[in-house]
Amino acid sequence: MDISKPPVRPPGRMPGRSTRILIGLAAGLATGVAIAGSNVAAPVVAIARPVGKLWIDALTMTVVPLVFSLLVTGIAGAAGSAGGRVARQAMLWFAGLLVLACVAAAAATTLALAAWPVPAEAGALRSAGPAPDMGAAGAWLDNIIPTNPLRAAADTAMVPLVVFAMFMGFALSRIDAPLREALLAVFKGLAQAMLVIVGWVLWLAPIGVFALAIGVGLTAGVGAAGVLLHYMVMVIGACLLGIALAYAAAALAGRLSPLAFGRAALPAQVVAMSTQSSLASLPAMIAAAAPLGVDRAAAGIVLPLAVSIFRMSSAAANIAVAIYLGHVHGVELSLATLALGALVAAAVSVAAVGLPAQVSFFAVVGPVCLAMGVPLTLLPLLLAIETIPDIFRTIGNVTGGLAVTRIVGRAV
C-alpha cells in the first residue's frame, strides 16, 4: 500500500470513529435542547450525567501510565538515535522550536481571548465547584523535581512526573544495551496495554459524548455551537502560528525565501492535509529534499526523527486548548502558569509518537491541563470536533519538519 495516500473506505462500511463521535455530539446537543424545560429533563440528566462521568474517568485513568511510558520510550529512542552531527543538530532545533512555538501560542492565545473572549454561553459549560488553586506564582518550582515519583503519579502531578520521565528516558539511553532493552520492553508493554484500554473506551465514545452533550445542550442551548466554533478558531490560529514560525525559521536560519520554501513544501502539505498523518506524509517530505536544496542522506536522517517526535503545531495547539478551557472554567492563568503549561506542552508532545488523533488528543492535552490546574471535563466534547483542527496540526507538523531539514541539511 502507498502510505502517502489515505486508505479508501470500502462501500457500505460503518462511519469512522471521528464521524460516530461527531454524530454523538450533535445528537446529544439536540436532545439537550429539545428536552430543556420539560418534565423529562431531570430523569434524563440523572442517567446521562453518571454515564458521562464514568466514561471520562475511564479515559483519565490511562493518562499517567500512558504519558509516562510513551515519554520514557520516546526520549530514550530519540536520544539513542542522536549519534551523528546531523541528528544532534536536528534534535536541538526540534527542542528550541517546540518551546518557541508553545510560548508564542500561549501569548497569542491569551491576547486573542482578551480581544475576543469566550462567548457568554461558555459559562454554562463550567465544572461545578471552585476553580483549582494553583498557589502563589512560582510556587510550582518548589515541586518540579519529584521527591517521590510514585506519589506524583498517584496525585496526578504532571509537572514532576514529566520531569522524572525525561530524566528516565535520557538515562536509559546511556546504560548498557541489554539492560536498556529490557526496561524499554516493560515501558513499551505498558504503553501498548494502555492503548488497548483506550481503544476500548473510545469504542464507547459516541455513547459517552452523547451523554455529556445532553447536559451541555440542556444548559447552554444552541449557544454551545457558537462556543465550539469560537474554540476551533482559536486552536486553528495556534496551528497557523506554528506554520508561520516554521516559514520564518526556514527563511532566517535556513536562508531560503518563504516563496521558495512554500513551493518545495506544498506537495507534502497537500498529502498532510488529505491524510492527517505526518507518517503518511514522509515519502512526500523526503521527495522535497531536492527542491529544498538538502542532501537526500541528511533528509533521510532528519525527517524520520521529525515525524516521530517533532510536532510543532500540535504542541502549540495543545497549549491553546488548555488556555481556552482555563478561560471557560474561570481559572486564573498567571504568567508562571502559562510558562509552565508551555514547557509541559513541548515535553509531552513527544508522547504522541504513532498514536491515532483521538488517543493523542487525551494523552498530550490532558497533562497540560492538569499542570495548569484546568478541569478536563470538556475534553471529550472537543474531541468530537478535533478532525478539523487536526488538519492544520498535521500541516504545521510537516512544515516544521521540512524547515528543520532545510536548516540542518544545508550545512552538510
C-alpha positions in Angstrom: 0.0 0.0 0.0 1.2 3.5 -0.8 1.3 5.1 2.6 1.4 8.6 1.1 -2.3 8.1 0.2 -5.2 7.7 2.6 -6.9 4.3 2.6 -10.2 4.2 0.8 -13.1 3.1 2.9 -15.0 0.2 1.3 -18.6 1.0 0.3 -21.1 0.0 3.0 -18.7 0.2 5.9 -19.7 1.9 9.1 -18.7 5.5 9.5 -15.3 6.1 11.1 -14.7 6.8 14.8 -14.5 10.5 14.3 -17.8 10.6 12.4 -19.6 8.5 15.0 -18.2 10.7 17.8 -19.4 13.8 15.9 -22.8 12.2 15.5 -22.9 11.5 19.2 -22.1 15.2 19.9 -24.8 16.5 17.6 -27.4 14.1 18.8 -26.6 14.9 22.5 -26.8 18.6 21.9 -30.0 18.3 20.0 -31.5 16.1 22.8 -30.5 18.6 25.5 -32.0 21.5 23.6 -35.2 19.5 22.9 -35.9 18.5 26.5 -34.9 21.8 28.1 -37.7 22.9 30.4 -39.7 19.7 30.1 -40.6 17.2 32.7 -38.2 14.5 31.3 -35.1 16.7 31.6 -34.4 15.8 35.2 -34.6 12.0 34.8 -32.6 12.1 31.6 -29.8 14.1 33.1 -29.9 11.8 36.2 -29.0 9.0 33.8 -26.7 10.8 31.4 -24.5 12.6 34.0 -23.1 9.4 35.7 -22.7 7.7 32.3 -20.6 10.7 31.0 -18.6 10.9 34.2 -17.8 7.2 34.1 -16.6 7.5 30.6 -14.3 10.5 31.4 -12.9 8.6 34.4 -12.2 5.6 32.2 -10.1 7.8 29.9 -8.4 9.7 32.7 -7.2 6.6 34.4 -4.9 5.9 31.5 -3.3 9.3 31.2 -0.5 8.9 33.8 0.8 5.4 32.8 0.4 6.1 29.1 2.1 9.5 29.1 4.9 8.3 31.3 5.7 5.2 29.4 5.5 7.0 26.0 7.7 9.8 27.2 10.4 7.4 28.5 10.4 5.3 25.3 10.2 8.3 23.0 13.0 10.2 24.7 15.2 7.1 25.1 14.8 6.3 21.4 15.4 9.8 20.2 18.5 10.2 22.4 19.8 6.9 21.2 19.3 8.0 17.6 21.2 11.2 18.0 24.6 9.7 17.4 25.6 11.8 14.3 26.1 15.5 14.0 23.1 16.0 11.7 20.8 14.2 14.2 22.2 16.1 17.2 21.7 19.4 15.4 18.1 18.4 14.4 17.3 17.4 18.0 18.5 20.8 19.2 16.3 22.6 16.6 13.4 20.4 17.5 13.6 21.3 21.2 14.1 25.0 20.5 11.3 25.4 18.0 8.9 23.3 20.2 9.4 25.6 23.2 9.3 28.7 21.0 6.0 27.6 19.3 4.4 26.8 22.7 5.4 30.1 24.3 4.3 32.0 21.2 1.0 30.2 21.2 0.4 30.8 24.9 1.0 34.5 24.4 -1.0 34.8 21.2 -4.0 32.8 22.5 -4.1 34.8 25.7 -4.1 38.1 23.8 -6.7 36.7 21.3 -9.0 35.7 24.1 -8.6 39.1 25.7 -9.6 40.8 22.5 -12.3 38.2 21.6 -13.4 36.5 24.9 -15.2 33.2 25.1 -18.9 33.5 24.4 -21.1 34.1 27.4 -22.8 30.7 26.8 -19.5 29.1 27.8 -20.3 29.9 31.5 -22.9 27.1 31.3 -20.2 24.6 30.5 -18.1 25.2 33.6 -17.5 22.4 36.1 -19.3 22.5 39.4 -17.1 23.7 42.3 -14.4 26.4 42.6 -11.5 26.7 40.2 -8.4 24.8 41.3 -6.0 26.7 43.5 -2.6 26.9 41.8 -0.9 28.6 44.7 1.4 31.6 44.6 3.1 32.5 41.4 6.3 30.4 41.0 5.3 28.0 43.8 5.3 25.2 41.3 9.1 25.5 41.1 9.4 24.1 44.6 7.9 20.8 43.5 9.2 20.5 39.9 11.7 17.7 41.0 9.6 14.8 42.5 11.0 13.6 45.8 8.6 10.6 45.4 7.7 9.8 41.8 5.2 7.3 42.9 3.3 9.9 44.9 3.5 12.3 42.0 1.8 9.7 39.8 -0.8 8.9 42.5 -1.6 12.6 42.8 -1.6 13.1 39.0 1.1 15.8 39.5 2.1 16.0 35.8 4.9 18.5 36.0 7.2 16.5 38.3 6.1 13.3 36.6 7.1 14.7 33.2 10.5 15.8 34.6 11.1 12.4 36.0 10.1 10.7 32.7 12.5 12.9 30.8 15.4 12.1 33.2 14.5 8.4 33.0 14.4 8.5 29.2 17.8 10.2 28.8 19.3 7.9 31.5 18.1 4.7 29.7 19.9 5.9 26.5 23.2 5.8 28.5 23.1 2.4 30.1 24.2 -1.0 28.6 22.1 -2.1 25.7 20.8 -5.4 27.3 19.5 -3.5 30.4 18.1 -0.7 28.3 16.2 -3.0 26.0 14.8 -4.9 29.0 13.5 -1.8 30.6 12.2 -0.3 27.4 10.3 -3.5 26.7 8.5 -3.1 30.0 7.5 0.5 29.2 6.6 -0.4 25.7 4.4 -3.2 27.0 2.8 -0.8 29.5 2.1 1.7 26.7 0.6 -0.9 24.5 -1.7 -2.2 27.3 -2.9 1.4 28.0 -3.6 1.8 24.3 -5.7 -1.3 24.3 -7.7 0.1 27.2 -8.0 3.5 25.5 -9.3 1.7 22.4 -12.0 0.0 24.4 -13.0 3.3 26.0 -13.0 5.1 22.6 -15.2 2.4 21.1 -17.8 3.7 23.6 -17.0 7.3 22.8 -20.3 8.0 20.9 -22.2 7.0 24.0 -20.0 8.9 26.4 -20.0 12.1 24.3 -23.8 11.8 23.7 -24.3 11.6 27.5 -22.1 14.6 28.2 -23.5 16.6 25.3 -27.1 16.3 26.7 -26.1 18.3 29.7 -24.3 20.9 27.5 -27.3 21.2 25.3 -29.6 21.5 28.3 -27.7 24.3 29.9 -26.1 26.2 27.0 -28.7 25.5 24.3 -27.8 26.3 20.7 -25.2 28.7 22.1 -22.9 25.7 22.6 -22.3 25.6 18.9 -21.0 29.1 18.9 -18.6 28.2 21.8 -17.3 25.2 19.8 -16.8 27.3 16.7 -15.0 30.0 18.7 -12.8 27.3 20.2 -11.9 25.9 16.7 -10.9 29.4 15.5 -8.5 29.8 18.5 -6.9 26.4 18.1 -6.5 26.7 14.3 -5.0 30.1 14.9 -2.3 28.5 17.1 -1.6 25.9 14.4 -1.2 28.7 11.8 1.1 30.5 14.2 3.3 27.3 14.3 3.3 27.2 10.5 4.3 30.9 10.3 7.2 30.2 12.7 8.4 27.3 10.5 8.5 29.6 7.5 10.3 32.2 9.5 12.9 29.6 10.7 13.5 28.4 7.2 14.0 32.0 6.0 16.2 33.2 8.8 18.2 30.1 9.8 17.8 28.1 6.6 18.5 31.1 4.2 15.6 30.1 1.9 12.9 32.6 0.9 9.4 31.9 2.1 8.2 31.6 -1.5 10.9 29.0 -2.4 10.3 27.1 0.8 6.5 27.2 0.2 6.9 25.8 -3.3 9.1 22.9 -2.0 6.8 22.1 0.9 3.5 22.3 -0.9 3.3 18.7 -2.1 4.0 17.3 1.4 1.5 19.8 2.8 -1.2 18.6 0.4 -0.5 15.0 1.5 -0.7 16.1 5.1 -4.0 17.8 4.6 -5.5 14.8 2.9 -4.2 12.1 5.2 -3.9 14.0 8.5 -0.9 11.9 9.2 2.7 13.0 9.4 3.9 9.4 8.9 1.9 9.1 5.7 3.4 12.3 4.5 7.0 11.1 5.0 7.5 9.9 1.3 6.4 13.3 0.1 8.6 15.0 2.7 11.7 13.0 1.5 10.9 13.9 -2.1 11.0 17.6 -1.1 14.7 17.3 -0.1 16.0 18.2 -3.6 13.7 21.3 -4.0 14.8 22.4 -0.5 18.4 22.1 -1.5 19.1 19.4 1.1 21.3 16.3 0.7 19.0 13.3 0.5 21.1 11.4 3.0 20.6 14.3 5.6 16.9 14.3 4.9 16.9 10.5 5.5 18.2 11.2 9.0 16.2 14.3 10.0 12.8 13.5 8.5 12.2 10.1 10.2 13.1 11.8 13.5 10.8 14.7 12.7 7.7 12.6 12.0 8.4 10.6 15.2 9.0 13.2 17.8 8.6 16.8 16.4 5.1 18.0 16.5 5.5 21.8 16.4 2.0 22.9 15.6 0.4 20.2 17.7 2.3 21.3 20.7 1.2 24.9 20.0 -2.4 23.8 19.6 -2.3 21.8 22.9 -1.4 24.8 25.0 -4.1 26.8 23.2 -6.7 24.2 24.1 -5.6 24.3 27.8 -5.7 28.1 27.9 -9.2 28.1 26.2 -10.5 25.7 28.8 -8.9 27.7 31.5 -10.9 30.8 30.3 -14.1 28.7 30.1 -13.7 27.5 33.7 -12.6 30.8 35.1 -9.1 29.5 36.1 -6.7 32.4 36.7 -3.7 31.8 34.4 -0.7 33.7 35.6 2.5 34.2 33.6 4.2 31.5 35.6 1.3 29.1 34.9 1.3 29.9 31.2 5.1 29.3 31.1 4.7 26.1 32.9 1.9 24.9 30.5 4.1 25.8 27.5 7.0 23.8 28.8 4.8 20.8 29.6 3.1 21.0 26.2 6.5 21.0 24.5 7.7 18.0 26.5 4.6 15.8 26.3 4.3 16.3 22.6 6.9 13.6 22.3 4.4 11.2 23.8 2.2 11.3 20.7 4.5 9.0 18.8 2.5 7.0 16.3 -0.8 7.5 18.2 -4.2 8.0 16.4 -5.5 11.5 16.7 -8.3 10.5 19.2 -5.8 8.9 21.6 -3.1 11.5 21.3 -5.6 14.3 22.0 -6.1 13.0 25.5 -2.5 11.8 26.0 -1.0 15.2 25.3 -3.7 17.8 26.2 -4.7 16.2 29.5 -1.2 16.6 31.1 -1.1 20.2 30.1 -4.5 20.9 31.6 -3.6 19.1 34.8 -0.3 21.0 35.1 -2.2 24.3 34.7 -5.0 23.4 37.1 -7.6 23.3 34.3 -10.5 20.8 34.5 -10.6 18.0 31.9 -14.4 17.6 31.8 -14.9 19.3 28.4 -12.1 17.4 26.5 -14.5 14.7 25.3 -16.7 17.3 23.6 -13.7 18.9 22.0 -12.5 15.5 20.8 -15.7 15.3 18.7 -14.7 18.3 16.6 -10.9 17.6 16.6 -11.0 16.4 13.0 -10.9 20.0 11.6 -8.1 21.4 13.8 -6.2 18.2 13.2 -5.8 19.0 9.5 -3.9 22.2 10.5 -2.0 20.4 13.2 -0.6 17.9 10.6 0.2 20.6 8.0 2.1 22.5 10.7 4.0 19.5 11.9 5.0 18.5 8.4 6.0 22.1 7.6 8.1 22.3 10.8 9.9 19.1 10.0 10.8 20.4 6.5 12.0 23.7 8.0 14.4 21.9 10.3 15.6 19.7 7.4 16.5 22.8 5.4 18.2 24.4 8.4 20.3 21.3 9.3 20.7 19.8 5.8 22.0 22.9 4.0 25.2 22.8 6.1 26.0 19.2 5.2 
